[in-house]
Amino acid sequence: MKKVLLLSVYLFATLSLILSSCDKEESEEENPPAASMSAIIDSVSWTADQSGCTVTNGITGVAGTKAQGQTITLTVSQLALGGFGMDNQSTINVASVVDGNVTYTTNSAQGCHGQMYISEINTTDSVISGTFSFKAYSPFGKGFIEVTEGKFSNLPFTNELPATPDNSLVVDIDGSTFTPATVYTAVMMGKIMITASDAQMTKTVGITIEGDLEAGTYDMGGMFGSVIGQYNLGTTVIMIANEGEMIITKHDMGNNILEGTFEFEASEMIGANSASLTNGSFVVNY
């Protein structure tokens, strides 16, 4: 269950990055190829209202979201033609469905499986096409969900992180100042997610905050509180805050502005890596 929660933060960050990149591509190109993404989720047809693809540090992410409906996110290890298998042991080749407050992932239980097949990479127009199917599980009493006949066509992809001029975050990591190349936000399941990454996404700081928190001081220890801290090295080393504190100095819910400071000690659930994050501060629009 812990692996699912940690991965969910990464998948939400991937989704935010993909859709931000998608908006940028659509605004810059006059006549982009028509993009589409669709599937059948538990025998019910699903068509994304917004979809896109991004390639960061070799990892390819595809995502689509439907207004007032489910969101599908897939990540695979590289941008290349061919198939990518998924199972309950995968750490990079992973698919998920977010349905309201419930997240299903393909690496959460025995019996999960899936495949994403990239059939076309059009480098002239920077679009990607392919198919996917998978069976995912939610550990929170919801059981399995099955996605079949999935396909995506002409999804715009980018190798660049989207600019985030209105957001800022800085923090000392083990005594060295980390100033990320991009700081982006997503709002899902009533939570505000802040993800700050370097240009290659080799270092990522993630903070998840309950969306209705007012100015005040909040504990960052553990995985089930109102504020969760995370520090990743690539996609293989995932460290969660085990103790720390956030001070929300301003939360303007009318204008969606959030400001605060933070510090936390982070460590792997399985593994020996740890990190100390101090003197952190942020200002974001969400």
Phi, psi and omega in degrees: 000322179299320180297323180296315181297317179296316181294324181302319178301317180295318180294321177296321177297318177299316180299314179301316180297315181298312184289328173296317178295322180298315178301319181295315181298317184294326182284336185268338184254129186291314183230070181289152175301147182295122180264145178206154176210130183210165179191177171242121181251112182049050175075006179246131182294141180224131176228127183287141172276335180215136183207161180184182183214145174221151179236115184228119179055038178088342182272131182254128179241137176236135181212150174214145180227144179245129180303132182058029180212199184281161175238134178246131177230136176228137173232140177225168194285342181199163174267100183202152176293144178122185185259150178231115182278153179227141174208186186287354178259354184290141175248338179246311178283095188219143174236152179214157170234128173254121182233097184066240180265009185245134177243128176250135177227158183276356180245030187254347183195158171301142181098348176281144178196169178175174177206140170242130182241120177267114184262338182209135173234108181263100183283341178292312180263357181056054176229158184226147178224154179175193182225166178199157172202150179193161174239122185236165186226144172249127181282001185260043172081008183261345177078211185267157171225142184239130179245123182231163176054034179286141177207148175224141184226133175054039176286126178292136177235156180219151175260005183249143172287141179291146177291143180227069187294336183271355183244146175213148175206138175217144181203148173271127178246113184052040175090351180251134182289129178250114175246104187292157177284332181212145176229111183235160185232156173217148175241116181216141175054034178077011182242144174262124182247123179249126180230122182242125186226154169283176187297331182261002184056033174278337175231129180220128173254127180238138177228129178244126188231134173302133190292344183256013180289136176263177178303136183161185182252133185225143178286143178245017180275130176095182188248358187236015179274186181282342176227127181238132177250148183211145175223123183244143167250103187064220179245001185256335178250109184240115182247137182247146179294127176255344170200148181164185185210141172238138173245112175277112182271337179205133172220097178269094184289336178289323181253005177058049178243131182229130179227148178181181176232160182200161169202144177201156173262131184236148177207160177287148172289320175232112184132170188256358183288143176211163180205151177245119180250119184228164176054035180279143175211155181206154170221120183223154168252139183229000000 
